[in-house]
Amino acid sequence: MWNQGGSYGESNMGGGYTQSPGGFASPAASQGGEKKGRQRAQHIIPCTVSQLMSAAQTEDVFRVGEVEVAQVTIVGIIRTTDKSMTNIQYKVDDMTGAPMDVKQWVDTEDSSVDSTVIPPGTYVKVSGNLRSFQNHRSVVAFSVRPLEDMNEITSHMLEVVQAHVLLSKPQTIMLGGGGGMNTSMVPLSRPGMGGNMGGGYSGANDMSANGLSPSQNQVLSLIRSCADAQGISTQDLKQRLSGMSLAVIKHAVEFLSNEGHIFSTIDEDHFKSTDNDD
Amino acid sequence: MAVFESPKPRINNSMLSQYISRPICFVGRVEKVHPTGKSFTLSDGEGKSASVELNEPLDEELSGVVEVVGVVSNKGAIMASAYNMLREDQGIPFDLELYNEALKVIHEYPQHYPFELATSG
C-alpha cells in the first residue's frame, strides 16, 4: 500500500510534485550522507522535531547548530490527521516537543498513489523538507511511511545524534567512523574507540574528519609538504618522523596509496601527494 | 492536553526521580495489569519496574512493549495521559535493551537530541 519503504532516492508523489528525483540521488540512505563530514544541502539528515523548531534561519537556509538542514527525516507518532482535496496534514509527535505539522501533497491525477490517511496512533517515518511560512515551521513530506519495525524508533534516535555529531565541526567529539547500532554504542566509556572526552589530544580529534588516523595524517602531511618532483622517500619520512617505526610508516604509506591520497614516483620508495598543485 | 504540547523526555526507571511533576515518555514491557484495569506495571530495558496509572480503565488487552506519555507523580509513578503498544505483529521484536542504550546516548548528548520548548520561530 505505501510507497517503497525507506527509499529516499525517489520522489514518490508522481508527476505533479515539484521535487525531482535527481536532487535526492546522492546519499540515498540516511547513513551514507552524514559520515562524509561535509555539509552539502543534498544530505537528508535525521532530526528531532525540537531541532527543526529551533533551527536558526537565514534567508532560505536552516541551521541546527552548525549543521545545515534542508531535507530531513523524523520519526514520530501521528497525533492528528486532516485530509483535504489536495493534501493530508498530520501532526507528528516524536516526544521532543509539541507535535510537528507535516504536510503531504496528494496527487489527484495519479490513482496509483493511495492517498489513504494513516490513522492517529501510528508510528511513522517522515522524509521531507523543512519549511517556514510566516514564522510557522512545518515539514513538507515526500514520504510518510508507517513503521513496521519499531526498532526504527531506536535507530532514529541514534542516527540523529550520530549525524549531528559527525556533521558538526571536528572540535566536537567524533564517534569514530560509523558507531553502528549495536548495544555497545556508548562511546565515552571506550577509550580506544573514538576520542578522549577529557581531551588527551590538543585538538580533541582521534579520528579526524578525513577518516585517517593520526599517524596516517602525519605521514600524509609530510608527503604533501614535499615540493620535489620526485617526491619524498620512505627514508626521509623515517628521518622526519622519529617517533614512528619504519613498519608503521610503510603501513601508513601503503594505506594512503591504496586510498589514492599518494602515488609513487621514481620508484616504490618515493611518493607524492595527489592533492598537490604541481 | 498540555502534556502533548510539551517536550516529553524519554527516560527509564532510574531517571524517574529527576522528573517528578514533569511530562515524560516511558517505554517498557508489560509486567502486570491491575484487575481494575486502571493501572499496570512496566519493566524498562534495565529490568526495573515502573507503575503506570490511568484515568480510564483499559478497554483492551495490554501486552508486549508499551510506550506511555504522562507526568511523574511524587511517588515515582507515571500518571498516564496516553499509551500505545509498539506493534510486534510483523514478527520483529522490539529490542528494549538496545532502546535503553539509546536512552543513555541521547541523555549524554542533549545538545544533539534536545527536549525543550522551541525558542525561535
Chai-1 contact restraints between the chains, C-beta under 6 A:
chainA,res_idxA,chainB,res_idxB,connection_type,confidence,min_distance_angstrom,max_distance_angstrom,comment,restraint_id
A,T48,B,Y113,contact,1.0,0.0,6.0,A-B,restraint_1
A,S50,B,P114,contact,1.0,0.0,6.0,A-B,restraint_2
A,S50,B,E116,contact,1.0,0.0,6.0,A-B,restraint_3
A,M53,B,A118,contact,1.0,0.0,6.0,A-B,restraint_4
A,S54,B,A118,contact,1.0,0.0,6.0,A-B,restraint_5
A,S54,B,T119,contact,1.0,0.0,6.0,A-B,restraint_6
A,S54,B,S120,contact,1.0,0.0,6.0,A-B,restraint_7
A,M95,B,K8,contact,1.0,0.0,6.0,A-B,restraint_8
A,M95,B,R10,contact,1.0,0.0,6.0,A-B,restraint_9
A,M95,B,C25,contact,1.0,0.0,6.0,A-B,restraint_10
A,T96,B,P7,contact,1.0,0.0,6.0,A-B,restraint_11
A,T96,B,F115,contact,1.0,0.0,6.0,A-B,restraint_12
A,G97,B,P7,contact,1.0,0.0,6.0,A-B,restraint_13
A,A98,B,E5,contact,1.0,0.0,6.0,A-B,restraint_14
A,G121,B,N84,contact,1.0,0.0,6.0,A-B,restraint_15
A,N135,B,G121,contact,1.0,0.0,6.0,A-B,restraint_16
A,E148,B,Q90,contact,1.0,0.0,6.0,A-B,restraint_17
A,D149,B,I92,contact,1.0,0.0,6.0,A-B,restraint_18
A,M150,B,L86,contact,1.0,0.0,6.0,A-B,restraint_19
A,M150,B,F94,contact,1.0,0.0,6.0,A-B,restraint_20
A,N151,B,D95,contact,1.0,0.0,6.0,A-B,restraint_21
A,T154,B,L98,contact,1.0,0.0,6.0,A-B,restraint_22
A,T154,B,Y99,contact,1.0,0.0,6.0,A-B,restraint_23
A,T154,B,A102,contact,1.0,0.0,6.0,A-B,restraint_24
A,M157,B,A102,contact,1.0,0.0,6.0,A-B,restraint_25
A,M157,B,I106,contact,1.0,0.0,6.0,A-B,restraint_26
A,L158,B,A102,contact,1.0,0.0,6.0,A-B,restraint_27
A,V160,B,Y113,contact,1.0,0.0,6.0,A-B,restraint_28
A,V161,B,V105,contact,1.0,0.0,6.0,A-B,restraint_29
A,V161,B,Y109,contact,1.0,0.0,6.0,A-B,restraint_30
A,V161,B,H112,contact,1.0,0.0,6.0,A-B,restraint_31
A,V161,B,Y113,contact,1.0,0.0,6.0,A-B,restraint_32
A,H164,B,H112,contact,1.0,0.0,6.0,A-B,restraint_33
A,T183,B,L98,contact,1.0,0.0,6.0,A-B,restraint_34
A,T183,B,E101,contact,1.0,0.0,6.0,A-B,restraint_35
A,V186,B,K104,contact,1.0,0.0,6.0,A-B,restraint_36
